[in-house]
Amino acid sequence: MAEISSGSAQYIYVCTRMRVRRSQLIPREDYLRMLNMSLPEITRFIEDTGYKSEIDELATAFSGIDLVEVALSWNLAKEYQSILAITPGELMRFTASYLRRWDIQNVLTILRGKTQGMPAGKIREVLIPAGALDRVFLDRMLAEDSPERVVEALKGMRLYPVLEREFPRALETGSFARLENELYKGYYERLLAETKGGVKGGRVFKGYVQLEIDIRNIQNLFRLRAQPTLEDVREMMIPGGSFTVDELQRLSTAESRDEFIDGVKKQVTLPPLLNVLEDLRSERPIHEVEIALTRVQLEQMDRVSKRYPFSITPILVYLEQKKYEVANLRALARGKEAGLPGERIRSYLVM
């Protein structure tokens, strides 16, 4: 069990609260029920869960898929902000650092939307102000009249050097992939730096971050190998996990899927990940591959959180599970709106 210092009642309180909140997440059987519901029925169903206040507040301004989208975004942001408000000491520092990923997602969403000429209101609907950039600042960026002005609005902030360097290329090529990857490289580099220096809980946090890097790199390799042409992938890989960037490059050049999976398994020691990799020898759609690997990540962190019940891990597990609850509800709503069959929608759910 993680070491708990005297006077750590707040640590015990917040980790206990996370377990309570996790017990209130939507269970698998309810997702299966929603697969057989219409969009209005799904809206009523989630209104009876933890999303009632957002649905009620927004129902006069939105309807249908827009109501669901905005309510989910508002709920997730409010939930994350409430967790930060009750999290003490180093737990709050780690949690706040981890949530900065939403700054990257929000900035990229605004830049993509502005580049495509989307109305500010439509972009705002899917923003999650859960990182360091609050809703007021995000609205200021939305008010800018060009994507270049959005980048300039971030001058002096930690994302700006990468944006200044990479955004012109993204505009020129029409692809944000390299920009996004460089932003996440910086994000994970800073997360790993947070774990050093003997900070209480740093070792457990580092293990989680490294697992997340490994899963992300393996997912990217599967995705890149599915492309018609595959060149040097070093720039697309995130350093700091179990694999060196050169090892990941060598894995990308494996001639067959079996050879690729055998190479990954030689570097992996986690039994659930080994089992999933074995299951992925047969060809599957890339989203199913990514979801299978995501499940391993969540299940492993659940096991770690039970070993260290008063550490950062119960908080991180809840943050991720809540994120995927919102993603599942969004996938259900969008799938129903598009008229997709239930089995097709089910393949996109993390359950």
C-alpha positions as semicolon CSV with decimal commas, in nm:
position;residue;x (nm);y (nm);z (nm)
1;M;0,000;0,000;0,000
2;A;0,119;0,352;-0,073
3;E;0,281;0,530;0,219
4;I;0,049;0,779;0,386
5;S;0,193;1,054;0,602
6;S;0,033;1,185;0,917
7;G;-0,235;1,447;0,861
8;S;-0,334;1,291;0,528
9;A;-0,706;1,268;0,599
10;Q;-0,766;1,478;0,286
11;Y;-0,586;1,217;0,074
12;I;-0,806;0,943;0,218
13;Y;-1,117;1,158;0,168
14;V;-1,056;1,243;-0,198
15;C;-0,958;0,885;-0,292
16;T;-1,269;0,755;-0,116
17;R;-1,479;1,012;-0,308
18;M;-1,331;0,881;-0,634
19;R;-1,443;0,528;-0,549
20;V;-1,794;0,658;-0,477
21;R;-1,802;0,848;-0,807
22;R;-1,679;0,545;-0,998
23;S;-1,968;0,342;-0,855
24;Q;-2,206;0,595;-1,011
25;L;-2,070;0,562;-1,365
26;I;-2,297;0,406;-1,626
27;P;-2,257;0,024;-1,622
28;R;-2,208;-0,194;-1,928
29;E;-2,562;-0,330;-1,926
30;D;-2,705;0,022;-1,957
31;Y;-2,495;0,089;-2,268
32;L;-2,634;-0,232;-2,418
33;R;-2,987;-0,111;-2,338
34;M;-2,919;0,226;-2,503
35;L;-2,814;0,053;-2,824
36;N;-3,184;-0,028;-2,868
37;M;-3,307;0,325;-2,787
38;S;-3,382;0,621;-3,010
39;L;-3,195;0,951;-2,966
40;P;-3,480;1,112;-2,766
41;E;-3,490;0,802;-2,542
42;I;-3,114;0,820;-2,488
43;T;-3,146;1,189;-2,398
44;R;-3,415;1,110;-2,140
45;F;-3,208;0,820;-2,006
46;I;-2,894;1,026;-1,944
47;E;-3,108;1,304;-1,797
48;D;-3,201;1,053;-1,525
49;T;-2,833;0,988;-1,448
50;G;-2,564;1,241;-1,359
51;Y;-2,639;1,475;-1,650
52;K;-2,978;1,609;-1,543
53;S;-2,868;1,960;-1,443
54;E;-2,691;2,018;-1,776
55;I;-2,978;1,876;-1,983
56;D;-3,231;2,090;-1,795
57;E;-3,018;2,404;-1,816
58;L;-2,949;2,371;-2,187
59;A;-3,285;2,235;-2,308
60;T;-3,421;2,583;-2,385
61;A;-3,128;2,663;-2,618
62;F;-3,052;2,324;-2,777
63;S;-3,231;2,010;-2,889
64;G;-3,151;1,670;-3,036
65;I;-2,786;1,584;-3,091
66;D;-2,673;1,940;-3,010
67;L;-2,834;1,919;-2,665
68;V;-2,656;1,591;-2,591
69;E;-2,320;1,716;-2,722
70;V;-2,318;2,038;-2,520
71;A;-2,456;1,877;-2,203
72;L;-2,184;1,609;-2,211
73;S;-1,909;1,867;-2,262
74;W;-2,036;2,089;-1,980
75;N;-2,075;1,796;-1,743
76;L;-1,725;1,661;-1,804
77;A;-1,564;2,003;-1,753
78;K;-1,761;2,066;-1,432
79;E;-1,675;1,721;-1,299
80;Y;-1,303;1,767;-1,357
81;Q;-1,306;2,114;-1,203
82;S;-1,488;1,985;-0,895
83;I;-1,226;1,713;-0,851
84;L;-0,945;1,968;-0,862
85;A;-1,129;2,172;-0,599
86;I;-1,123;1,886;-0,345
87;T;-0,780;1,739;-0,429
88;P;-0,499;1,828;-0,184
89;G;-0,124;1,879;-0,211
90;E;0,079;1,676;-0,459
91;L;-0,235;1,494;-0,571
92;M;-0,372;1,824;-0,700
93;R;-0,042;1,905;-0,869
94;F;-0,035;1,572;-1,052
95;T;-0,406;1,593;-1,138
96;A;-0,376;1,948;-1,275
97;S;-0,072;1,849;-1,482
98;Y;-0,255;1,547;-1,620
99;L;-0,561;1,754;-1,713
100;R;-0,348;1,988;-1,926
101;R;-0,407;1,742;-2,210
102;W;-0,742;1,916;-2,251
103;D;-0,559;2,240;-2,334
104;I;-0,406;2,060;-2,632
105;Q;-0,739;1,914;-2,740
106;N;-0,921;2,246;-2,705
107;V;-0,657;2,448;-2,892
108;L;-0,648;2,194;-3,175
109;T;-1,029;2,188;-3,192
110;I;-1,038;2,568;-3,222
111;L;-0,760;2,577;-3,483
112;R;-0,920;2,304;-3,694
113;G;-1,260;2,469;-3,666
114;K;-1,126;2,813;-3,759
115;T;-0,931;2,666;-4,051
116;Q;-1,247;2,496;-4,180
117;G;-1,459;2,810;-4,135
118;M;-1,686;2,662;-3,867
119;P;-1,901;2,903;-3,661
120;A;-1,760;2,980;-3,315
121;G;-2,079;2,850;-3,153
122;K;-2,039;2,504;-3,308
123;I;-1,676;2,485;-3,197
124;R;-1,766;2,592;-2,843
125;E;-2,013;2,303;-2,810
126;V;-1,738;2,040;-2,795
127;L;-1,473;2,225;-2,591
128;I;-1,385;2,084;-2,247
129;P;-1,240;2,365;-2,031
130;A;-1,075;2,125;-1,784
131;G;-0,710;2,227;-1,819
132;A;-0,525;2,550;-1,748
133;L;-0,715;2,737;-2,022
134;D;-1,055;2,823;-1,871
135;R;-1,381;2,894;-2,051
136;V;-1,319;3,271;-2,053
137;F;-0,983;3,229;-2,227
138;L;-1,123;2,976;-2,473
139;D;-1,400;3,223;-2,561
140;R;-1,135;3,488;-2,627
141;M;-0,963;3,253;-2,871
142;L;-1,294;3,174;-3,038
143;A;-1,351;3,547;-3,090
144;E;-1,027;3,581;-3,291
145;D;-1,088;3,626;-3,664
146;S;-0,824;3,382;-3,791
147;P;-0,634;3,070;-3,679
148;E;-0,310;3,269;-3,688
149;R;-0,457;3,513;-3,435
150;V;-0,556;3,218;-3,215
151;V;-0,193;3,105;-3,208
152;E;-0,078;3,457;-3,121
153;A;-0,327;3,469;-2,833
154;L;-0,130;3,186;-2,672
155;K;0,201;3,374;-2,678
156;G;0,385;3,334;-2,349
157;M;0,212;3,004;-2,266
158;R;0,372;2,662;-2,265
159;L;0,201;2,549;-2,587
160;Y;0,313;2,851;-2,787
161;P;0,670;2,752;-2,892
162;V;0,544;2,433;-3,059
163;L;0,249;2,614;-3,218
164;E;0,472;2,891;-3,350
165;R;0,708;2,633;-3,503
166;E;0,459;2,380;-3,638
167;F;0,136;2,563;-3,722
168;P;0,257;2,720;-4,050
169;R;0,348;2,372;-4,176
170;A;0,007;2,238;-4,066
171;L;-0,165;2,511;-4,269
172;E;0,057;2,450;-4,569
173;T;0,010;2,071;-4,573
174;G;-0,351;2,068;-4,455
175;S;-0,259;1,815;-4,185
176;F;-0,246;1,876;-3,810
177;A;-0,096;1,533;-3,733
178;R;0,264;1,649;-3,679
179;L;0,154;1,954;-3,478
180;E;-0,067;1,739;-3,256
181;N;0,208;1,485;-3,201
182;E;0,466;1,750;-3,110
183;L;0,225;1,903;-2,858
184;Y;0,169;1,565;-2,694
185;K;0,542;1,491;-2,687
186;G;0,591;1,807;-2,483
187;Y;0,296;1,718;-2,262
188;Y;0,433;1,373;-2,173
189;E;0,784;1,508;-2,127
190;R;0,653;1,753;-1,867
191;L;0,444;1,483;-1,698
192;L;0,749;1,260;-1,659
193;A;0,949;1,553;-1,523
194;E;0,677;1,602;-1,258
195;T;0,745;1,253;-1,122
196;K;1,114;1,316;-1,044
197;G;1,287;1,457;-0,740
198;G;1,144;1,222;-0,478
199;V;0,800;1,383;-0,484
200;K;0,549;1,183;-0,281
201;G;0,353;0,956;-0,515
202;G;0,584;1,030;-0,807
203;R;0,685;0,668;-0,866
204;V;0,327;0,547;-0,900
205;F;0,239;0,842;-1,124
206;K;0,543;0,772;-1,343
207;G;0,434;0,410;-1,390
208;Y;0,094;0,525;-1,511
209;V;0,238;0,784;-1,750
210;Q;0,481;0,529;-1,899
211;L;0,200;0,278;-1,950
212;E;-0,007;0,545;-2,126
213;I;0,289;0,632;-2,351
214;D;0,338;0,264;-2,439
215;I;-0,030;0,217;-2,525
216;R;-0,035;0,535;-2,733
217;N;0,279;0,434;-2,925
218;I;0,148;0,083;-2,994
219;Q;-0,185;0,226;-3,112
220;N;0,000;0,467;-3,342
221;L;0,209;0,183;-3,486
222;F;-0,102;-0,019;-3,569
223;R;-0,256;0,291;-3,730
224;L;0,058;0,381;-3,927
225;R;0,109;0,023;-4,049
226;A;-0,245;0,032;-4,192
227;Q;-0,147;0,315;-4,427
228;P;-0,048;0,243;-4,789
229;T;0,304;0,382;-4,745
230;L;0,510;0,377;-4,427
231;E;0,826;0,581;-4,388
232;D;1,037;0,672;-4,085
233;V;0,799;0,688;-3,789
234;R;1,043;0,828;-3,532
235;E;0,883;1,172;-3,536
236;M;0,541;1,021;-3,459
237;M;0,656;0,824;-3,154
238;I;0,652;0,958;-2,797
239;P;0,973;0,903;-2,594
240;G;0,969;0,799;-2,229
241;G;0,794;0,462;-2,234
242;S;0,929;0,105;-2,233
243;F;1,039;0,128;-2,597
244;T;1,310;0,353;-2,736
245;V;1,215;0,551;-3,045
246;D;1,463;0,344;-3,251
247;E;1,300;0,023;-3,128
248;L;0,960;0,155;-3,232
249;Q;1,100;0,242;-3,575
250;R;1,233;-0,113;-3,616
251;L;0,896;-0,258;-3,515
252;S;0,725;-0,044;-3,777
253;T;0,930;-0,208;-4,052
254;A;0,822;-0,565;-3,966
255;E;0,706;-0,731;-4,288
256;S;0,401;-0,909;-4,149
257;R;0,146;-0,845;-3,875
258;D;0,266;-1,157;-3,691
259;E;0,627;-1,041;-3,703
260;F;0,520;-0,697;-3,575
261;I;0,320;-0,842;-3,285
262;D;0,599;-1,085;-3,196
263;G;0,840;-0,791;-3,180
264;V;0,609;-0,589;-2,954
265;K;0,553;-0,888;-2,723
266;K;0,928;-0,927;-2,668
267;Q;0,931;-0,584;-2,502
268;V;0,611;-0,625;-2,302
269;T;0,576;-0,791;-1,960
270;L;0,217;-0,704;-1,870
271;P;0,011;-1,027;-1,906
272;P;-0,320;-0,859;-2,008
273;L;-0,138;-0,664;-2,280
274;L;0,032;-0,982;-2,402
275;N;-0,309;-1,152;-2,425
276;V;-0,466;-0,865;-2,619
277;L;-0,174;-0,848;-2,860
278;E;-0,221;-1,217;-2,931
279;D;-0,590;-1,153;-3,004
280;L;-0,493;-0,876;-3,248
281;R;-0,308;-1,109;-3,486
282;S;-0,622;-1,128;-3,701
283;E;-0,706;-0,821;-3,907
284;R;-0,951;-0,581;-3,741
285;P;-1,068;-0,225;-3,805
286;I;-0,823;0,018;-3,648
287;H;-1,082;0,160;-3,406
288;E;-1,135;-0,189;-3,262
289;V;-0,759;-0,229;-3,215
290;E;-0,738;0,105;-3,034
291;I;-1,035;0,024;-2,809
292;A;-0,891;-0,317;-2,716
293;L;-0,561;-0,154;-2,613
294;T;-0,745;0,123;-2,425
295;R;-0,933;-0,140;-2,222
296;V;-0,600;-0,293;-2,118
297;Q;-0,478;0,046;-2,000
298;L;-0,792;0,111;-1,794
299;E;-0,800;-0,238;-1,645
300;Q;-0,432;-0,225;-1,548
301;M;-0,472;0,113;-1,379
302;D;-0,775;-0,022;-1,192
303;R;-0,553;-0,300;-1,055
304;V;-0,282;-0,051;-0,957
305;S;-0,536;0,174;-0,786
306;K;-0,635;-0,116;-0,562
307;R;-0,271;-0,169;-0,464
308;Y;-0,224;0,204;-0,394
309;P;-0,569;0,314;-0,274
310;F;-0,453;0,650;-0,134
311;S;-0,240;0,772;-0,422
312;I;-0,289;0,952;-0,753
313;T;-0,412;0,635;-0,925
314;P;-0,775;0,628;-0,801
315;I;-0,809;0,986;-0,928
316;L;-0,653;0,910;-1,267
317;V;-0,864;0,597;-1,311
318;Y;-1,181;0,794;-1,245
319;L;-1,075;1,079;-1,476
320;E;-1,023;0,829;-1,758
321;Q;-1,337;0,627;-1,691
322;K;-1,546;0,944;-1,681
323;K;-1,386;1,059;-2,007
324;Y;-1,481;0,732;-2,176
325;E;-1,834;0,744;-2,033
326;V;-1,879;1,078;-2,209
327;A;-1,713;0,941;-2,524
328;N;-1,947;0,639;-2,519
329;L;-2,257;0,854;-2,478
330;R;-2,138;1,081;-2,757
331;A;-2,078;0,780;-2,984
332;L;-2,425;0,645;-2,906
333;A;-2,591;0,979;-2,979
334;R;-2,399;1,040;-3,299
335;G;-2,453;0,684;-3,417
336;K;-2,827;0,707;-3,360
337;E;-2,840;1,046;-3,532
338;A;-2,663;0,892;-3,834
339;G;-2,893;0,588;-3,837
340;L;-2,613;0,335;-3,776
341;P;-2,707;-0,017;-3,666
342;G;-2,656;-0,103;-3,300
343;E;-2,373;-0,351;-3,361
344;R;-2,177;-0,089;-3,554
345;I;-2,218;0,163;-3,271
346;R;-2,123;-0,100;-3,013
347;S;-1,785;-0,152;-3,181
348;Y;-1,694;0,208;-3,091
349;L;-1,779;0,181;-2,720
350;V;-1,521;0,134;-2,444
351;M;-1,706;-0,094;-2,201
